[in-house]
Amino acid sequence: MIRLTVSHAWVEFQVQFSAAQGSYLATSKTGGSIDTNRGVVSALRDISLDLREGDRLGLIGHNGAGKTTMLRLLAGAYTPTRGRVLSVGRISTLFNSTPGLNVDGTGRENIVSCGLHLGMTPRQISQRMDAIIDFAELGPYIDLPVRIYSAGMVTRLGFSIATSVEPEILLLDEGLATGDAQFAHKAQEKMQDLMKRSAILVIASHSESLVASFCNRCVLLEHGSVVSEGPASELVERYRDSVVQAAREDDEASLRRSYELATDMAKRGELPPLELEEQGLRYALRLQPDDISMLNRFIQVRRAQGLPVPTSMEIRVVESALSADPENQALSIRLAELRDSAGS
């Protein structure tokens, strides 16, 4: 039976600290914990997981929370300094779309070398060669050196090779490049098929909506530790709520995260919750304070939640509309009312 088990695993890196830094134990805002007394950075702390066939595990958390380190621990790239990792089944890793690429080789030669790098046998590579070439859409360029390829061509070749594996345990970094927009839709379908065919999937993603739709389990990582674990849809919702709450308190990182979450949902055709969209717009307006359309949407979102709207914001929106239509009497009257209200 295919299985992946992690028992109280730690990943620690030895580092040099100067005497001027003193001795302390602290948590980094962008990574794990720092212990100058022991001279280590703990990237992952006391991780335990037990994954069986059919499990789809999503890893979520802020940048530096430990998602990529977790994938590398599961893949065997990092040996735990404490605890252990046991796996039964073939592990396939998709951390980048050009594993083992040689720019001096032809596209066809790279299919062989990269395929071997991914753990495929020569026979498997030969059987899948035509399908990889067709999917990459490189035509006669397949027998020319990769160094003359455009960036998009290299990405298409690498992605086609990387997704030709037959996974039992698939470890996936969702940041895997898929190339230009024309290729992206086909690539997305290929990726989804690959995830469905794997017996066990572990995906590290900035997209909570992707995790909620593909995974049955989820863990939230924070500073290298698992702070919460549970059904994917429930955990993603709780995580969004915590981000929104922190954003309301003007936490800059949470404001930015709200913007990223809302933008990701919109790109996937989903309607972000109003409270999430509001905080995302607050962050965006800090970057582009003169964007009237965005300001107008912020006002709409506030009103939809039954929340008050700052008069100064309404004045700016009405002034913009009046500049485009100076003869509009209704706008002129409304502007006068707003200015009177602001002055009282």
C-alpha positions, 0 to 999 in steps of 0.5 A: 500500500502506498503511504507517506509518514512523517514522525516528529521531523525537524529540519535545521540548518547550521549557521554562523552568528557574529558575537555582536548579534548576542544570544537569543531565540526568536521567530523570523517574520519570513522563515523558521526560528533562529537560535543563536545559542545552538547556531541553528535555524529551524526551518521545520519543527516537529512535523508529523503526518500520515498520508494514505492512498487517496489523500490530497494534502494542501500546504498553505501559509505565508511566504517563508512559512515552510511549504517548499522546505516541507516538500523537499523533506518529503522528497528526501532532498532534506534529511530530517535532523530529528525524527524520520520520514518513511515512504512506500511508493515511487515519489515524483517531484515537480518543483520546476519545469526544467529539471536537468535541462541542458541548453546545448542539447536538442529538445529531443535529447533533453527529453531523454536526459530530463526524463531520466532525471525524473526517474523514468526508464529509457523504455518509458521515455521512448514510449512517451517521446511522441506524446511529449513532443506533440504536447510541447508544440515545438515542431521542427525545433525539437531537433535543434539546440535548446539554447536557440529556443525562446523562453516560452519554448523552453518552458513548454518543453520542460513542462511537457517532460515534467508532467509525463511522469506516472506518479504514485506520490506526487509532490507539487509546487504550484508555482511550476511555470506553464508558459504563455497564455495560449499554452496555459489552458492546455497546461492546466488541464494536463496538471489537473489530470496528473494530480487526479492520477496520483495515489497521494498528492501533496501540493504547496500553493499560494492559491487557497481556492486551488487547495480547497478544490483539489485537496481533502486535507490541509495543513497551515504552516507558520514559521516552520510549524503546523499550527492547524490541520483539518478538512481543506475547505474548512481550514482555508475558510478559517485561514481567510478569516484570520487574514481578514481579521489581522488586515482590519487591524492594519497588519501590512502583511495581512493586507497584502495577503488579503489582496493576493487571496482576493485576486487569486479568487477573481482570476479563477472566476470566483467571487471573493467574500466582501470582507476579503475584497474590502481588505484587498482593496484597502491594500491596492489603494495604498499602492494606487490611491488615485485609481477612482474605479478602484475607490468606487468599488471600495465604496460599493463593497463597504455599503454592501456590508452596511459599513460607513463610507468616509466622506472624503472618499465619496467626495473624490469619486463625485469630483471625478465623475463631475470632471467627466460630466461638468453639466450634471446638476445631480452630481453638483448638488451631491458634491455640495452636500458632501462638502457641507457634511465634511465641513460640519 
